C-alpha cells in the first residue's frame, strides 16, 4: 500500500519536527497527536473518506472549519478546547507548507481561521480554611494517607500543575535550607520554587518511610502508586477529587461544588496575592510566560472584594426628599402653571 503525503508529513511532524526542532514537551506532543486522531476520525466517519486515502489536499479550510464545529457540537467541548485543536492544526500547516508550496493558497486559507473568543470563567479557589479542611482529610495513620497528604501539600505549597506534580522526582527537591523544588513546567521550562519548612518536614517524613532518602533513589519518581510506578495525571486527579468530596461532606459552605487539581494552584496564587506578594513573584512561582496571565488573579480578587462590599453594604445615607416635595411655594407655582396651560389650550 502506498503511503500518502499526509501520512508521511504528519509522522515527521509528530516524531521529528516537534521533538528535535521545536523541543516540544511530551504533553504538547500528546495533545497535538490527539487533535489529529480526532481530525482523522472525523474525516473517516463523518465524511466517509477512507483513512488510507487522506492526502494533504484533503485538508481544506472548509473541512477544518467543519471539524472544529463538529467537536464543539458533538463532543461538547468548549471554545478553549476548540482553540487548542486549531493551534495544533495551524502548527502542522505552517510546517507542511514549506514542503508543498504548490498548495500554499489552501494552506493560507486554513491559517486564516480565527480562534473563537470566550469569556474566562470565575477563578475557582479555596479559602485558607478550605485548604486546611482539605489537607485534614487524608488519614495520616495509614501509609497511603500519608502519601496523599504529602502530594496535596506539595501541589498547594508550590502551585504545581497536575502534570508537574506527577513528574516530580526525588532529585528535584533541595532538602537543605533554603528549601526549594525544581519544577519542570510546560514547554520544558524549568523554574525553582521556594518551599516552607513545614511542607519539607511532611515530605521528608514521607520519603524516609518509603526509602527515598538514599542517594541511588535520586532519579526515582517522588509519588508512586501501589505498584511503585510513577503516579499518573489521572491518578493524581482521582486523589484530589476524592478528598475534595470528603471535605465537602464535612463543610459544603467553604468547599466549592467543583474542585480539580488546578483549584489548588489557583488557591495558592490568590492567597499569595491577598498576602501582598507582588504579581511578578507570583508569575515566577506559577511559571507563567506573561504577567498578563497572572493578572487574572488580581482581577478576580478585586471583583470578589467588590461583591463582598456590596453584600455587606447598608444604606447609611439619610433619605433625600425631592425639592418639590419639601417646598410648598414650588408646588403652588407648578399648580398655577398647569392651570394657565389648560386655559390657553381651551381658548384655542
C-alpha positions, -999 to +999 in steps of 0.1 A: +000+000+000+014+034-010+020+059+018+002+092+013+019+126+016-004+134+046+007+103+065+044+109+058+044+146+068+022+140+099+045+113+111+076+135+106+058+164+122+049+145+154+080+124+158+108+146+144+099+183+140+081+188+173+108+168+192+140+179+176+133+214+161+106+227+184+117+210+216+080+205+225+072+188+257+057+153+259+023+167+269+023+191+239+031+163+215+003+142+231-022+170+228-013+175+191-015+138+184-049+137+200-060+165+177-051+146+146-067+114+159-099+133+162-095+150+128-088+117+110-117+101+128-140+130+117-129+127+080-133+090+081-166+085+100-184+117+092-172+125+057-168+089+047-132+091+034-111+061+039-081+067+062-057+053+036-069+079+011-064+110+032-039+133+015-028+169+021-053+181-005-080+165+017-072+190+045-091+221+033-103+252+050-139+242+048-131+207+062-111+220+091-138+246+099-165+218+098-143+196+121-140+224+147-178+230+146-183+192+149-162+188+180-180+216+197-214+203+188-209+166+190-181+162+215-194+191+237-160+208+240-157+244+250-143+272+229-110+269+248-105+232+237-117+241+202-090+268+200-063+243+213-072+219+184-069+248+159-035+257+173-023+221+166-036+222+131-021+256+124+013+243+136+011+214+113+001+236+083+029+260+090+053+231+090+040+214+058+035+245+036+073+247+031+073+212+017+043+217-006+043+253-018+020+242-047-009+240-021+000+272-003-032+290-012-054+265+006-029+263+035-031+301+039-069+298+040-066+273+068-042+296+087-068+324+083-093+305+105-096+326+137-098+314+173-131+318+190-134+344+217-145+331+250-150+345+284-128+333+312-146+316+339-145+327+375-113+317+392-122+287+414-101+287+446-103+276+482-101+299+512-074+292+538-100+274+559-109+254+528-073+244+523-069+234+559-100+213+557-088+196+525-054+187+540-071+173+571-089+147+550-061+121+543-058+095+571-023+101+585-025+068+603-021+047+572+007+047+546-015+057+516-030+086+536+005+100+544+014+098+507-017+117+498-011+143+524+024+149+510+011+151+475-017+176+483+006+197+504+032+199+476+006+208+450-007+237+471+026+249+485+044+253+452+013+259+430+021+230+408+001+219+378-012+183+379+014+170+354+042+190+372+034+173+405+032+138+388+066+144+371+085+153+403+115+132+411+135+128+444+164+149+429+141+178+423+140+185+460+166+206+477+164+192+512+187+217+530+179+253+539+168+273+520+143+246+509+131+247+473+119+224+445+128+224+408+097+221+387+097+210+350+069+230+336+051+235+303+073+237+272+102+221+291+106+254+311+123+249+345+115+270+375+127+270+411+100+275+438+108+280+475+092+257+500+082+262+536+099+243+564+066+227+575+060+214+540+095+200+538+090+182+571+059+164+557+079+154+526+110+142+544+089+120+567+071+106+537+104+100+518+121+083+548+091+060+552+094+050+515+132+047+514+136+077+491+164+094+510+191+071+497+214+085+471+205+059+445+169+070+446+176+105+432+161+097+398+131+079+412+096+095+410+086+113+442+050+100+442+041+064+432+011+042+431+006+008+449+028-009+423+057+016+428+050+031+394+050+068+388+017+084+398-001+094+366-020+125+358-053+106+361-042+091+395-033+125+409-067+139+397-085+110+414-068+117+447-077+154+447-113+148+438-116+120+464-105+142+493-124+172+479-156+152+481-148+141+516-142+178+527-174+189+510-194+164+531-178+179+562-185+215+553-200+224+519-201+261+527-163+266+523-158+239+496-169+248+460-190+223+442-163+218+415-128+212+427-100+200+405-062+198+407-059+233+392-080+246+421-050+241+445-029+261+421-055+289+419-057+289+457-020+294+462-020+323+437-049+340+454-035+336+489-001+350+478-019+380+462-041+386+493-009+384+514+005+413+494+030+394+473+040+412+441+024+398+409+059+394+393+069+370+421+036+351+417+042+349+380+076+333+386+062+309+412+034+297+389+057+296+358+035+320+337+052+333+305+034+366+307+024+388+336-010+392+318-018+356+326-011+362+363-033+394+364-064+372+362-060+367+399-058+404+407-089+410+386-107+381+403-097+393+438-109+429+430-142+416+417-148+394+448-139+422+471-165+444+454-191+417+457-184+413+494-186+450+499-219+452+481-233+422+500-223+438+534-233+473+524-261+490+544-277+522+534-265+548+559-273+578+538-303+599+550-334+597+529-335+625+504-369+641+498-372+658+464-371+696+465-406+700+452-420+678+480-403+700+506-412+735+492-449+744+492-443+776+471-428+754+443-458+731+444-482+762+442-463+776+413-464+743+394-501+740+400-508+776+388-486+770+357-506+739+348-539+758+351-526+786+328-516+760+302-550+743+303-568+777+300-547+787+270-555+754+252-592+758+258-592+792+241-576+778+210 
